Amino acid sequence: MNHHVTATATIGTELTGVYETHLTVRDLDRSIAFYRDIIGLELARVLPERQVAFLWVGGPEQGMLGLWGTGTAPMGMRLHMAFRSTPAAMDGICDRLSDVGVQPLDFNGAPTEEPMVLGWMPALSVYFKDPDGHSIEILSYLNEEPDPAFGVAGFAQWETQRRTAQ
């Protein structure tokens, strides 16, 4: 009996995004301030005795970010997470990040002034680092045909290619 394949396919079609992600951070207060004041997430709960904070991502029904303090350990773990967004919200995202002192990055970690397009999805994407060096992404699916041959490049190049293909 191979119930695993059927169950996995059924469950996968019912998922709409990541609800909860957790990051380890060196300074809990600094990270709370970054995610609350710079990124704009709503603080849900802080448990100082456990050195943990939870923030809502899009509200309690949408998602949650957990920040776990690691103290002064010299070695840190760098992780990656992506927030789901909309194409409209991606317009001007790099300027808004820069305005609050956060360097927008492209897929390869180089500074950028525009979102990248991941052609195989396709999706708009911009990356940046949090205070602990974690790779944070804001991603929005585009309601367009995938183009794996496009690879990963800037939104302006995607738009130019779309215009010339018509």
PyRosetta script that sets phi, psi and omega in degrees:
from pyrosetta import init, pose_from_sequence

init()
pose = pose_from_sequence("MNHHVTATATIGTELTGVYETHLTVRDLDRSIAFYRDIIGLELARVLPERQVAFLWVGGPEQGMLGLWGTGTAPMGMRLHMAFRSTPAAMDGICDRLSDVGVQPLDFNGAPTEEPMVLGWMPALSVYFKDPDGHSIEILSYLNEEPDPAFGVAGFAQWETQRRTAQ")
pose.set_psi(1, 133.1)
pose.set_omega(1, -178.7)
pose.set_phi(2, -120.3)
pose.set_psi(2, 65.5)
pose.set_omega(2, 179.5)
pose.set_phi(3, -70.1)
pose.set_psi(3, -23.6)
pose.set_omega(3, -176.1)
pose.set_phi(4, -57.7)
pose.set_psi(4, -46.8)
pose.set_omega(4, -176.9)
pose.set_phi(5, -64.5)
pose.set_psi(5, -46.8)
pose.set_omega(5, -179.6)
pose.set_phi(6, -64.0)
pose.set_psi(6, -45.8)
pose.set_omega(6, -179.0)
pose.set_phi(7, -62.9)
pose.set_psi(7, -42.9)
pose.set_omega(7, -179.2)
pose.set_phi(8, -63.1)
pose.set_psi(8, -45.2)
pose.set_omega(8, -179.9)
pose.set_phi(9, -62.5)
pose.set_psi(9, -42.1)
pose.set_omega(9, -179.6)
pose.set_phi(10, -66.4)
pose.set_psi(10, -47.0)
pose.set_omega(10, -179.6)
pose.set_phi(11, -62.6)
pose.set_psi(11, -44.5)
pose.set_omega(11, -177.9)
pose.set_phi(12, -58.5)
pose.set_psi(12, -36.8)
pose.set_omega(12, -179.2)
pose.set_phi(13, -72.5)
pose.set_psi(13, -14.9)
pose.set_omega(13, -179.8)
pose.set_phi(14, -93.7)
pose.set_psi(14, -8.0)
pose.set_omega(14, -178.9)
pose.set_phi(15, -83.0)
pose.set_psi(15, 140.1)
pose.set_omega(15, -179.3)
pose.set_phi(16, -118.1)
pose.set_psi(16, -6.3)
pose.set_omega(16, 178.7)
pose.set_phi(17, 161.6)
pose.set_psi(17, 175.9)
pose.set_omega(17, 178.6)
pose.set_phi(18, -80.4)
pose.set_psi(18, 129.3)
pose.set_omega(18, 179.2)
pose.set_phi(19, -89.6)
pose.set_psi(19, -42.4)
pose.set_omega(19, -169.6)
pose.set_phi(20, -134.9)
pose.set_psi(20, 133.5)
pose.set_omega(20, 175.6)
pose.set_phi(21, -136.5)
pose.set_psi(21, 146.6)
pose.set_omega(21, -179.7)
pose.set_phi(22, -127.3)
pose.set_psi(22, 139.0)
pose.set_omega(22, 177.6)
pose.set_phi(23, -126.3)
pose.set_psi(23, 144.0)
pose.set_omega(23, 171.3)
pose.set_phi(24, -88.6)
pose.set_psi(24, 139.4)
pose.set_omega(24, -177.1)
pose.set_phi(25, -133.2)
pose.set_psi(25, 149.5)
pose.set_omega(25, -179.0)
pose.set_phi(26, -77.5)
pose.set_psi(26, -36.4)
pose.set_omega(26, -175.9)
pose.set_phi(27, -131.6)
pose.set_psi(27, 102.1)
pose.set_omega(27, -173.5)
pose.set_phi(28, -59.2)
pose.set_psi(28, -45.4)
pose.set_omega(28, -178.8)
pose.set_phi(29, -61.8)
pose.set_psi(29, -42.6)
pose.set_omega(29, 178.7)
pose.set_phi(30, -62.1)
pose.set_psi(30, -41.9)
pose.set_omega(30, -178.8)
pose.set_phi(31, -71.5)
pose.set_psi(31, -37.5)
pose.set_omega(31, 174.6)
pose.set_phi(32, -58.8)
pose.set_psi(32, -47.3)
pose.set_omega(32, -179.9)
pose.set_phi(33, -59.8)
pose.set_psi(33, -41.8)
pose.set_omega(33, -179.8)
pose.set_phi(34, -62.6)
pose.set_psi(34, -53.5)
pose.set_omega(34, -175.7)
pose.set_phi(35, -71.1)
pose.set_psi(35, -30.2)
pose.set_omega(35, 178.7)
pose.set_phi(36, -81.7)
pose.set_psi(36, -52.4)
pose.set_omega(36, -170.4)
pose.set_phi(37, -87.4)
pose.set_psi(37, -34.4)
pose.set_omega(37, -178.5)
pose.set_phi(38, -90.9)
pose.set_psi(38, -49.8)
pose.set_omega(38, -178.2)
pose.set_phi(39, -82.8)
pose.set_psi(39, -29.7)
pose.set_omega(39, 175.4)
pose.set_phi(40, 92.8)
pose.set_psi(40, 22.1)
pose.set_omega(40, 177.8)
pose.set_phi(41, -80.1)
pose.set_psi(41, 151.0)
pose.set_omega(41, 179.3)
pose.set_phi(42, -87.5)
pose.set_psi(42, 127.2)
pose.set_omega(42, 178.1)
pose.set_phi(43, -69.3)
pose.set_psi(43, 124.2)
pose.set_omega(43, -178.0)
pose.set_phi(44, -95.5)
pose.set_psi(44, -46.6)
pose.set_omega(44, -175.6)
pose.set_phi(45, -164.6)
pose.set_psi(45, 142.9)
pose.set_omega(45, 173.8)
pose.set_phi(46, -123.2)
pose.set_psi(46, 132.4)
pose.set_omega(46, 175.3)
pose.set_phi(47, -117.8)
pose.set_psi(47, 86.9)
pose.set_omega(47, -174.2)
pose.set_phi(48, -58.9)
pose.set_psi(48, -34.7)
pose.set_omega(48, -179.2)
pose.set_phi(49, -65.8)
pose.set_psi(49, -23.6)
pose.set_omega(49, 178.0)
pose.set_phi(50, -103.4)
pose.set_psi(50, -3.5)
pose.set_omega(50, -177.0)
pose.set_phi(51, 56.2)
pose.set_psi(51, 51.7)
pose.set_omega(51, -179.6)
pose.set_phi(52, -139.4)
pose.set_psi(52, 146.5)
pose.set_omega(52, 175.1)
pose.set_phi(53, -136.1)
pose.set_psi(53, 146.8)
pose.set_omega(53, 177.8)
pose.set_phi(54, -122.4)
pose.set_psi(54, 136.0)
pose.set_omega(54, 178.9)
pose.set_phi(55, -126.5)
pose.set_psi(55, 142.1)
pose.set_omega(55, 177.4)
pose.set_phi(56, -79.3)
pose.set_psi(56, 138.7)
pose.set_omega(56, 174.3)
pose.set_phi(57, -111.8)
pose.set_psi(57, 101.0)
pose.set_omega(57, -178.4)
pose.set_phi(58, 77.4)
pose.set_psi(58, 13.2)
pose.set_omega(58, 179.1)
pose.set_phi(59, 102.8)
pose.set_psi(59, 163.2)
pose.set_omega(59, -175.2)
pose.set_phi(60, -56.5)
pose.set_psi(60, -30.6)
pose.set_omega(60, -178.1)
pose.set_phi(61, -82.6)
pose.set_psi(61, -12.2)
pose.set_omega(61, -174.7)
pose.set_phi(62, -97.3)
pose.set_psi(62, -48.4)
pose.set_omega(62, -176.4)
pose.set_phi(63, 178.8)
pose.set_psi(63, 169.2)
pose.set_omega(63, -176.4)
pose.set_phi(64, -145.0)
pose.set_psi(64, 142.8)
pose.set_omega(64, 174.2)
pose.set_phi(65, -115.1)
pose.set_psi(65, 127.1)
pose.set_omega(65, 174.8)
pose.set_phi(66, -103.9)
pose.set_psi(66, 131.4)
pose.set_omega(66, 176.5)
pose.set_phi(67, -113.5)
pose.set_psi(67, 124.2)
pose.set_omega(67, -175.2)
pose.set_phi(68, -117.9)
pose.set_psi(68, 115.3)
pose.set_omega(68, 179.9)
pose.set_phi(69, -68.5)
pose.set_psi(69, 135.8)
pose.set_omega(69, 178.8)
pose.set_phi(70, -110.4)
pose.set_psi(70, 3.6)
pose.set_omega(70, 179.7)
pose.set_phi(71, 76.4)
pose.set_psi(71, -144.8)
pose.set_omega(71, -173.4)
pose.set_phi(72, -102.6)
pose.set_psi(72, 21.4)
pose.set_omega(72, 179.1)
pose.set_phi(73, -57.0)
pose.set_psi(73, 133.3)
pose.set_omega(73, -177.1)
pose.set_phi(74, -69.8)
pose.set_psi(74, -27.0)
pose.set_omega(74, -179.4)
pose.set_phi(75, -95.4)
pose.set_psi(75, 130.0)
pose.set_omega(75, 177.6)
pose.set_phi(76, -119.6)
pose.set_psi(76, 157.2)
pose.set_omega(76, 177.0)
pose.set_phi(77, -103.1)
pose.set_psi(77, 127.5)
pose.set_omega(77, 177.6)
pose.set_phi(78, -99.8)
pose.set_psi(78, 128.0)
pose.set_omega(78, -177.0)
pose.set_phi(79, -122.2)
pose.set_psi(79, 172.8)
pose.set_omega(79, 177.7)
pose.set_phi(80, -126.0)
pose.set_psi(80, 141.1)
pose.set_omega(80, 171.4)
pose.set_phi(81, -146.7)
pose.set_psi(81, 155.1)
pose.set_omega(81, 178.7)
pose.set_phi(82, -126.0)
pose.set_psi(82, 137.1)
pose.set_omega(82, 171.8)
pose.set_phi(83, -95.3)
pose.set_psi(83, 137.9)
pose.set_omega(83, 176.0)
pose.set_phi(84, -81.0)
pose.set_psi(84, 139.5)
pose.set_omega(84, 178.8)
pose.set_phi(85, -141.1)
pose.set_psi(85, -169.0)
pose.set_omega(85, 179.2)
pose.set_phi(86, -117.2)
pose.set_psi(86, 155.9)
pose.set_omega(86, 177.2)
pose.set_phi(87, -56.6)
pose.set_psi(87, -39.8)
pose.set_omega(87, -179.8)
pose.set_phi(88, -62.1)
pose.set_psi(88, -40.1)
pose.set_omega(88, -179.4)
pose.set_phi(89, -69.7)
pose.set_psi(89, -21.0)
pose.set_omega(89, -179.4)
pose.set_phi(90, -78.2)
pose.set_psi(90, -18.6)
pose.set_omega(90, 179.2)
pose.set_phi(91, -66.2)
pose.set_psi(91, 116.9)
pose.set_omega(91, -180.0)
pose.set_phi(92, 81.4)
pose.set_psi(92, 7.7)
pose.set_omega(92, -176.6)
pose.set_phi(93, -59.7)
pose.set_psi(93, -38.7)
pose.set_omega(93, -178.7)
pose.set_phi(94, -65.8)
pose.set_psi(94, -40.2)
pose.set_omega(94, 176.8)
pose.set_phi(95, -64.0)
pose.set_psi(95, -42.6)
pose.set_omega(95, -179.3)
pose.set_phi(96, -65.0)
pose.set_psi(96, -38.5)
pose.set_omega(96, 176.2)
pose.set_phi(97, -65.0)
pose.set_psi(97, -47.4)
pose.set_omega(97, 179.7)
pose.set_phi(98, -59.4)
pose.set_psi(98, -39.8)
pose.set_omega(98, -179.0)
pose.set_phi(99, -60.1)
pose.set_psi(99, -27.2)
pose.set_omega(99, 179.3)
pose.set_phi(100, -103.0)
pose.set_psi(100, 15.9)
pose.set_omega(100, 174.5)
pose.set_phi(101, 82.4)
pose.set_psi(101, 19.9)
pose.set_omega(101, 179.1)
pose.set_phi(102, -111.2)
pose.set_psi(102, 125.2)
pose.set_omega(102, -178.1)
pose.set_phi(103, -78.5)
pose.set_psi(103, 114.5)
pose.set_omega(103, 174.2)
pose.set_phi(104, -68.9)
pose.set_psi(104, 140.4)
pose.set_omega(104, -177.9)
pose.set_phi(105, -124.3)
pose.set_psi(105, 151.6)
pose.set_omega(105, 175.6)
pose.set_phi(106, -87.5)
pose.set_psi(106, -174.3)
pose.set_omega(106, -177.0)
pose.set_phi(107, -56.6)
pose.set_psi(107, -32.6)
pose.set_omega(107, -177.7)
pose.set_phi(108, -94.8)
pose.set_psi(108, 4.9)
pose.set_omega(108, 177.4)
pose.set_phi(109, 89.0)
pose.set_psi(109, 7.9)
pose.set_omega(109, 178.1)
pose.set_phi(110, -88.7)
pose.set_psi(110, 148.6)
pose.set_omega(110, 177.0)
pose.set_phi(111, -56.6)
pose.set_psi(111, 143.0)
pose.set_omega(111, -180.0)
pose.set_phi(112, -141.3)
pose.set_psi(112, 158.7)
pose.set_omega(112, 177.2)
pose.set_phi(113, -113.6)
pose.set_psi(113, 2.8)
pose.set_omega(113, 179.6)
pose.set_phi(114, -145.6)
pose.set_psi(114, 153.6)
pose.set_omega(114, 174.6)
pose.set_phi(115, -63.2)
pose.set_psi(115, 153.6)
pose.set_omega(115, 174.8)
pose.set_phi(116, -91.1)
pose.set_psi(116, 159.8)
pose.set_omega(116, 171.4)
pose.set_phi(117, -114.8)
pose.set_psi(117, 126.6)
pose.set_omega(117, 173.2)
pose.set_phi(118, -92.1)
pose.set_psi(118, 99.8)
pose.set_omega(118, -170.5)
pose.set_phi(119, -58.7)
pose.set_psi(119, -34.2)
pose.set_omega(119, -175.0)
pose.set_phi(120, -68.3)
pose.set_psi(120, -19.9)
pose.set_omega(120, -176.7)
pose.set_phi(121, -84.3)
pose.set_psi(121, -55.0)
pose.set_omega(121, -17.0)
pose.set_phi(122, -82.3)
pose.set_psi(122, 152.9)
pose.set_omega(122, 179.6)
pose.set_phi(123, -149.3)
pose.set_psi(123, 148.5)
pose.set_omega(123, 169.8)
pose.set_phi(124, -83.0)
pose.set_psi(124, 143.2)
pose.set_omega(124, -175.4)
pose.set_phi(125, -151.5)
pose.set_psi(125, 137.5)
pose.set_omega(125, 171.2)
pose.set_phi(126, -138.5)
pose.set_psi(126, 143.1)
pose.set_omega(126, -177.2)
pose.set_phi(127, -115.8)
pose.set_psi(127, 159.6)
pose.set_omega(127, 170.6)
pose.set_phi(128, -162.0)
pose.set_psi(128, 171.3)
pose.set_omega(128, -179.9)
pose.set_phi(129, -107.3)
pose.set_psi(129, 143.0)
pose.set_omega(129, 172.5)
pose.set_phi(130, -88.5)
pose.set_psi(130, -180.0)
pose.set_omega(130, -176.5)
pose.set_phi(131, -59.9)
pose.set_psi(131, -20.5)
pose.set_omega(131, 178.6)
pose.set_phi(132, -97.9)
pose.set_psi(132, 6.3)
pose.set_omega(132, 178.9)
pose.set_phi(133, 84.6)
pose.set_psi(133, 6.1)
pose.set_omega(133, 176.1)
pose.set_phi(134, -64.7)
pose.set_psi(134, 143.9)
pose.set_omega(134, 177.2)
pose.set_phi(135, -84.3)
pose.set_psi(135, 116.3)
pose.set_omega(135, -179.8)
pose.set_phi(136, -113.1)
pose.set_psi(136, 136.9)
pose.set_omega(136, -178.1)
pose.set_phi(137, -125.8)
pose.set_psi(137, 143.9)
pose.set_omega(137, 167.6)
pose.set_phi(138, -114.9)
pose.set_psi(138, 125.1)
pose.set_omega(138, -171.6)
pose.set_phi(139, -130.9)
pose.set_psi(139, 140.4)
pose.set_omega(139, 175.8)
pose.set_phi(140, -138.4)
pose.set_psi(140, 123.8)
pose.set_omega(140, 175.8)
pose.set_phi(141, -64.6)
pose.set_psi(141, 142.5)
pose.set_omega(141, 174.4)
pose.set_phi(142, -99.1)
pose.set_psi(142, 138.9)
pose.set_omega(142, 178.6)
pose.set_phi(143, -85.1)
pose.set_psi(143, 63.9)
pose.set_omega(143, -178.3)
pose.set_phi(144, -138.7)
pose.set_psi(144, 168.5)
pose.set_omega(144, 178.6)
pose.set_phi(145, -70.2)
pose.set_psi(145, 135.9)
pose.set_omega(145, 175.4)
pose.set_phi(146, -61.9)
pose.set_psi(146, 150.7)
pose.set_omega(146, 177.6)
pose.set_phi(147, -141.7)
pose.set_psi(147, 81.4)
pose.set_omega(147, -178.1)
pose.set_phi(148, -57.1)
pose.set_psi(148, -30.6)
pose.set_omega(148, -178.9)
pose.set_phi(149, -67.3)
pose.set_psi(149, -21.5)
pose.set_omega(149, 179.2)
pose.set_phi(150, -65.1)
pose.set_psi(150, -32.1)
pose.set_omega(150, -177.3)
pose.set_phi(151, 74.8)
pose.set_psi(151, -133.8)
pose.set_omega(151, 179.0)
pose.set_phi(152, -129.7)
pose.set_psi(152, 119.8)
pose.set_omega(152, 179.5)
pose.set_phi(153, -155.0)
pose.set_psi(153, 176.6)
pose.set_omega(153, -176.8)
pose.set_phi(154, -66.0)
pose.set_psi(154, 155.8)
pose.set_omega(154, -179.2)
pose.set_phi(155, -60.3)
pose.set_psi(155, -38.3)
pose.set_omega(155, 179.8)
pose.set_phi(156, -60.1)
pose.set_psi(156, -40.7)
pose.set_omega(156, 178.6)
pose.set_phi(157, -66.1)
pose.set_psi(157, -39.9)
pose.set_omega(157, 176.7)
pose.set_phi(158, -59.7)
pose.set_psi(158, -47.1)
pose.set_omega(158, 179.9)
pose.set_phi(159, -62.3)
pose.set_psi(159, -43.4)
pose.set_omega(159, 179.0)
pose.set_phi(160, -61.2)
pose.set_psi(160, -45.3)
pose.set_omega(160, -179.3)
pose.set_phi(161, -63.8)
pose.set_psi(161, -38.5)
pose.set_omega(161, 179.0)
pose.set_phi(162, -63.6)
pose.set_psi(162, -42.2)
pose.set_omega(162, -178.8)
pose.set_phi(163, -66.4)
pose.set_psi(163, -41.7)
pose.set_omega(163, -177.2)
pose.set_phi(164, -74.4)
pose.set_psi(164, -21.6)
pose.set_omega(164, -179.5)
pose.set_phi(165, -79.4)
pose.set_psi(165, -16.8)
pose.set_omega(165, -176.3)
pose.set_phi(166, -85.0)
pose.dump_pdb("model.pdb")
